[in-house]
């Protein structure tokens, strides 16, 4: 039992250290929390966690080599960059009409759960993390059977839930201090962050191209 507890704790620490790093999901959490309040963070993590559950299952059945291939990385980077640009475009386009009076009572538009899924899929390094560090944890935890995998994955999910819920709660509680102008600035900054991530992912995809074999 002590070993399972250690597995849970180490998974939580590693997961938390990754969660607090700036990324697409954090930008989405800030934007959604300003609009929907503290519930946005847990909903985003729910979507993120559902996708991670599916990915863990795929890794368990042996698809890790596919995730490490350059062609797969290129495809995910290209598609992820395109998705992020599309999401950022929608945020920029909505800026002139955004108001906390309208959105503070439940919001409108895309579901946070779906956003959590899209933000995860759009980040190729999320998949690479699972195909490397995550896979190592899975292989280690499998030595203790299903309980080991559950302890590892529960620790990982709780790390995400803890951090993003804290961010969402902090921003959600401060919504009454925001003006519409401040709200639009927050959304604009988050949209700009998504554009930056998109450009970075597209650049990394372009860097992979010279390594493709031409028949």
C-alpha positions as a Markdown table, in Angstrom:
| # | Residue | x | y | z |
|---|---|---|---|---|
| 1 | Unk | 0.0 | 0.0 | 0.0 |
| 2 | Unk | 2.9 | 2.3 | 0.7 |
| 3 | Unk | 4.2 | 1.8 | -2.8 |
| 4 | Unk | 0.8 | 2.7 | -4.3 |
| 5 | Unk | 0.7 | 5.8 | -2.1 |
| 6 | Unk | 4.2 | 6.7 | -3.3 |
| 7 | Unk | 3.1 | 6.2 | -6.9 |
| 8 | Unk | 0.1 | 8.4 | -6.4 |
| 9 | Unk | 2.1 | 11.2 | -4.7 |
| 10 | Unk | 4.9 | 11.2 | -7.4 |
| 11 | Unk | 2.2 | 11.2 | -10.1 |
| 12 | Unk | 0.5 | 14.2 | -8.4 |
| 13 | Unk | 3.8 | 16.1 | -8.1 |
| 14 | Unk | 4.9 | 15.5 | -11.7 |
| 15 | Unk | 1.4 | 16.2 | -13.0 |
| 16 | Unk | 1.2 | 19.5 | -11.0 |
| 17 | Unk | 4.6 | 20.7 | -12.2 |
| 18 | Unk | 3.3 | 20.3 | -15.7 |
| 19 | Unk | -0.1 | 21.8 | -15.1 |
| 20 | Unk | 1.3 | 25.1 | -13.7 |
| 21 | Unk | 3.4 | 25.7 | -16.9 |
| 22 | Unk | 1.7 | 28.2 | -19.3 |
| 23 | Unk | -0.1 | 26.4 | -22.1 |
| 24 | Unk | -3.2 | 26.3 | -24.2 |
| 25 | Unk | -5.4 | 24.8 | -21.4 |
| 26 | Unk | -4.3 | 27.6 | -19.0 |
| 27 | Unk | -5.2 | 30.3 | -21.6 |
| 28 | Unk | -8.6 | 28.6 | -22.0 |
| 29 | Unk | -9.2 | 28.4 | -18.3 |
| 30 | Unk | -8.5 | 32.1 | -17.8 |
| 31 | Unk | -10.8 | 33.1 | -20.7 |
| 32 | Unk | -13.7 | 30.7 | -19.7 |
| 33 | Unk | -13.4 | 31.6 | -16.0 |
| 34 | Unk | -13.8 | 35.3 | -16.7 |
| 35 | Unk | -17.0 | 34.5 | -18.5 |
| 36 | Unk | -18.5 | 31.5 | -16.7 |
| 37 | Unk | -17.0 | 31.7 | -13.2 |
| 38 | Unk | -15.3 | 29.1 | -11.0 |
| 39 | Unk | -17.2 | 26.2 | -12.6 |
| 40 | Unk | -15.2 | 26.6 | -15.8 |
| 41 | Unk | -12.0 | 25.1 | -14.5 |
| 42 | Unk | -13.4 | 21.8 | -13.4 |
| 43 | Unk | -15.4 | 21.5 | -16.6 |
| 44 | Unk | -12.3 | 22.1 | -18.7 |
| 45 | Unk | -10.4 | 19.5 | -16.7 |
| 46 | Unk | -13.3 | 17.1 | -17.2 |
| 47 | Unk | -13.0 | 17.3 | -20.9 |
| 48 | Unk | -9.2 | 17.1 | -20.7 |
| 49 | Unk | -9.5 | 14.1 | -18.4 |
| 50 | Unk | -11.9 | 12.2 | -20.6 |
| 51 | Unk | -9.4 | 12.6 | -23.5 |
| 52 | Unk | -6.5 | 11.5 | -21.3 |
| 53 | Unk | -8.5 | 8.4 | -20.3 |
| 54 | Unk | -8.9 | 7.5 | -23.9 |
| 55 | Unk | -5.2 | 8.1 | -24.6 |
| 56 | Unk | -4.1 | 6.0 | -21.6 |
| 57 | Unk | -6.2 | 3.1 | -22.9 |
| 58 | Unk | -4.5 | 3.5 | -26.3 |
| 59 | Unk | -1.1 | 3.5 | -24.7 |
| 60 | Unk | -2.0 | 0.4 | -22.7 |
| 61 | Unk | -2.9 | -1.5 | -25.9 |
| 62 | Unk | 0.4 | -0.7 | -27.5 |
| 63 | Unk | 0.1 | 2.4 | -29.7 |
| 64 | Unk | 2.9 | 4.3 | -28.1 |
| 65 | Unk | 5.3 | 3.8 | -31.1 |
| 66 | Unk | 2.8 | 5.5 | -33.4 |
| 67 | Unk | 2.7 | 8.6 | -31.2 |
| 68 | Unk | 6.5 | 8.9 | -31.4 |
| 69 | Unk | 6.7 | 8.9 | -35.3 |
| 70 | Unk | 7.7 | 12.1 | -37.0 |
| 71 | Unk | 4.8 | 11.9 | -39.4 |
| 72 | Unk | 2.3 | 11.7 | -36.5 |
| 73 | Unk | 4.0 | 14.6 | -34.8 |
| 74 | Unk | 3.8 | 16.7 | -38.0 |
| 75 | Unk | 0.1 | 15.9 | -38.5 |
| 76 | Unk | -0.8 | 16.7 | -34.9 |
| 77 | Unk | 1.3 | 19.9 | -34.9 |
| 78 | Unk | -0.2 | 21.1 | -38.2 |
| 79 | Unk | -3.8 | 20.3 | -37.1 |
| 80 | Unk | -3.2 | 21.7 | -33.6 |
| 81 | Unk | -1.9 | 25.0 | -35.0 |
| 82 | Unk | -4.9 | 25.3 | -37.3 |
| 83 | Unk | -7.4 | 24.6 | -34.5 |
| 84 | Unk | -5.8 | 27.1 | -32.2 |
| 85 | Unk | -5.9 | 29.8 | -35.0 |
| 86 | Unk | -9.6 | 29.0 | -35.5 |
| 87 | Unk | -10.3 | 29.3 | -31.8 |
| 88 | Unk | -8.3 | 32.5 | -31.5 |
| 89 | Unk | -10.1 | 34.0 | -34.6 |
| 90 | Unk | -13.5 | 33.3 | -32.9 |
| 91 | Unk | -12.3 | 35.0 | -29.7 |
| 92 | Unk | -11.0 | 38.1 | -31.6 |
| 93 | Unk | -14.2 | 38.3 | -33.7 |
| 94 | Unk | -16.4 | 38.3 | -30.5 |
| 95 | Unk | -14.4 | 41.0 | -28.7 |
| 96 | Unk | -16.6 | 44.1 | -29.7 |
| 97 | Unk | -19.7 | 42.4 | -28.4 |
| 98 | Unk | -18.4 | 40.8 | -25.3 |
| 99 | Unk | -20.0 | 41.8 | -22.0 |
| 100 | Unk | -20.0 | 40.3 | -18.5 |
| 101 | Unk | -23.6 | 41.3 | -18.0 |
| 102 | Unk | -24.7 | 38.9 | -20.7 |
| 103 | Unk | -22.2 | 36.1 | -20.1 |
| 104 | Unk | -21.9 | 36.2 | -16.3 |
| 105 | Unk | -25.1 | 34.3 | -15.8 |
| 106 | Unk | -24.1 | 31.2 | -17.7 |
| 107 | Unk | -22.3 | 32.3 | -20.8 |
| 108 | Unk | -22.8 | 31.2 | -24.4 |
| 109 | Unk | -21.0 | 29.5 | -27.1 |
| 110 | Unk | -18.7 | 26.5 | -26.9 |
| 111 | Unk | -19.0 | 24.1 | -23.9 |
| 112 | Unk | -16.0 | 24.3 | -21.5 |
| 113 | Unk | -15.9 | 20.5 | -21.6 |
| 114 | Unk | -15.5 | 20.5 | -25.4 |
| 115 | Unk | -13.0 | 23.3 | -25.1 |
| 116 | Unk | -11.0 | 21.2 | -22.7 |
| 117 | Unk | -10.9 | 18.4 | -25.3 |
| 118 | Unk | -10.0 | 20.7 | -28.2 |
| 119 | Unk | -7.2 | 22.4 | -26.3 |
| 120 | Unk | -5.6 | 19.1 | -25.4 |
| 121 | Unk | -5.9 | 17.8 | -28.9 |
| 122 | Unk | -4.4 | 21.0 | -30.3 |
| 123 | Unk | -1.2 | 20.6 | -28.2 |
| 124 | Unk | 1.2 | 18.0 | -29.8 |
| 125 | Unk | 3.4 | 18.1 | -26.8 |
| 126 | Unk | 0.6 | 16.8 | -24.6 |
| 127 | Unk | 0.6 | 13.7 | -26.7 |
| 128 | Unk | 4.4 | 13.5 | -26.7 |
| 129 | Unk | 4.4 | 13.8 | -22.9 |
| 130 | Unk | 2.1 | 10.8 | -22.6 |
| 131 | Unk | 4.1 | 8.8 | -25.2 |
| 132 | Unk | 7.2 | 9.3 | -23.2 |
| 133 | Unk | 6.9 | 10.3 | -19.5 |
| 134 | Unk | 3.3 | 9.2 | -19.2 |
| 135 | Unk | 4.1 | 5.8 | -20.8 |
| 136 | Unk | 7.0 | 5.3 | -18.4 |
| 137 | Unk | 4.6 | 5.9 | -15.5 |
| 138 | Unk | 2.1 | 3.5 | -17.0 |
| 139 | Unk | 4.6 | 0.7 | -17.5 |
| 140 | Unk | 5.8 | 1.2 | -13.9 |
| 141 | Unk | 2.4 | 1.3 | -12.4 |
| 142 | Unk | 1.3 | -1.9 | -14.3 |
| 143 | Unk | 3.6 | -3.9 | -12.1 |
| 144 | Unk | 1.1 | -3.4 | -9.4 |
| 145 | Unk | -1.9 | -4.4 | -11.5 |
| 146 | Unk | -5.0 | -2.3 | -12.2 |
| 147 | Unk | -4.7 | -0.7 | -8.8 |
| 148 | Unk | -1.3 | 0.7 | -9.8 |
| 149 | Unk | -2.6 | 2.3 | -13.0 |
| 150 | Unk | -5.6 | 3.7 | -11.1 |
| 151 | Unk | -3.4 | 5.3 | -8.4 |
| 152 | Unk | -1.1 | 6.8 | -11.0 |
| 153 | Unk | -3.9 | 8.2 | -13.1 |
| 154 | Unk | -5.9 | 9.5 | -10.2 |
| 155 | Unk | -2.9 | 11.4 | -8.9 |
| 156 | Unk | -2.3 | 12.9 | -12.4 |
| 157 | Unk | -6.0 | 13.9 | -12.8 |
| 158 | Unk | -6.1 | 15.4 | -9.3 |
| 159 | Unk | -3.0 | 17.5 | -10.0 |
| 160 | Unk | -4.8 | 19.1 | -13.1 |
| 161 | Unk | -8.1 | 19.5 | -11.2 |
| 162 | Unk | -6.3 | 21.2 | -8.2 |
| 163 | Unk | -4.4 | 23.7 | -10.3 |
| 164 | Unk | -7.0 | 24.7 | -12.8 |
| 165 | Unk | -9.8 | 24.8 | -10.2 |
| 166 | Unk | -7.7 | 27.2 | -8.2 |
| 167 | Unk | -7.1 | 29.4 | -11.2 |
| 168 | Unk | -10.7 | 29.3 | -12.2 |
| 169 | Unk | -11.9 | 30.0 | -8.6 |
| 170 | Unk | -9.6 | 33.0 | -8.3 |
| 171 | Unk | -10.7 | 34.6 | -11.6 |
| 172 | Unk | -14.3 | 33.7 | -11.1 |
| 173 | Unk | -14.5 | 35.3 | -7.6 |
| 174 | Unk | -13.0 | 38.4 | -9.1 |
| 175 | Unk | -15.5 | 38.8 | -12.0 |
| 176 | Unk | -17.5 | 41.4 | -10.1 |
| 177 | Unk | -14.3 | 43.6 | -10.1 |
| 178 | Unk | -14.0 | 43.4 | -13.9 |
| 179 | Unk | -15.4 | 46.0 | -16.3 |
| 180 | Unk | -16.4 | 45.0 | -19.8 |
| 181 | Unk | -13.3 | 46.7 | -21.0 |
| 182 | Unk | -11.1 | 44.6 | -18.7 |
| 183 | Unk | -12.9 | 41.5 | -19.7 |
| 184 | Unk | -12.2 | 42.2 | -23.3 |
| 185 | Unk | -8.6 | 42.7 | -22.6 |
| 186 | Unk | -8.4 | 39.4 | -20.8 |
| 187 | Unk | -10.0 | 37.6 | -23.8 |
| 188 | Unk | -7.8 | 39.5 | -26.2 |
| 189 | Unk | -4.6 | 38.5 | -24.3 |
| 190 | Unk | -5.8 | 34.8 | -24.2 |
| 191 | Unk | -6.5 | 34.9 | -27.9 |
| 192 | Unk | -3.1 | 36.3 | -28.6 |
| 193 | Unk | -1.6 | 33.5 | -26.5 |
| 194 | Unk | -3.4 | 30.9 | -28.6 |
| 195 | Unk | -2.0 | 32.6 | -31.8 |
| 196 | Unk | 1.5 | 32.4 | -30.3 |
| 197 | Unk | 1.1 | 28.7 | -29.5 |
| 198 | Unk | -0.4 | 28.1 | -33.0 |
| 199 | Unk | 2.6 | 29.8 | -34.7 |
| 200 | Unk | 5.0 | 27.7 | -32.5 |
| 201 | Unk | 3.3 | 24.4 | -33.3 |
| 202 | Unk | 3.2 | 25.2 | -37.0 |
| 203 | Unk | 6.9 | 26.2 | -36.9 |
| 204 | Unk | 7.7 | 22.9 | -35.2 |
| 205 | Unk | 5.8 | 21.0 | -37.9 |
| 206 | Unk | 7.8 | 22.8 | -40.6 |
| 207 | Unk | 11.0 | 21.8 | -38.8 |
| 208 | Unk | 10.1 | 18.1 | -39.1 |
| 209 | Unk | 9.5 | 18.3 | -42.9 |
| 210 | Unk | 13.2 | 18.0 | -44.0 |
| 211 | Unk | 13.4 | 14.6 | -42.1 |
| 212 | Unk | 10.7 | 13.0 | -44.1 |
| 213 | Unk | 12.0 | 10.4 | -46.6 |
| 214 | Unk | 11.2 | 11.0 | -50.2 |
| 215 | Unk | 10.6 | 7.9 | -52.3 |
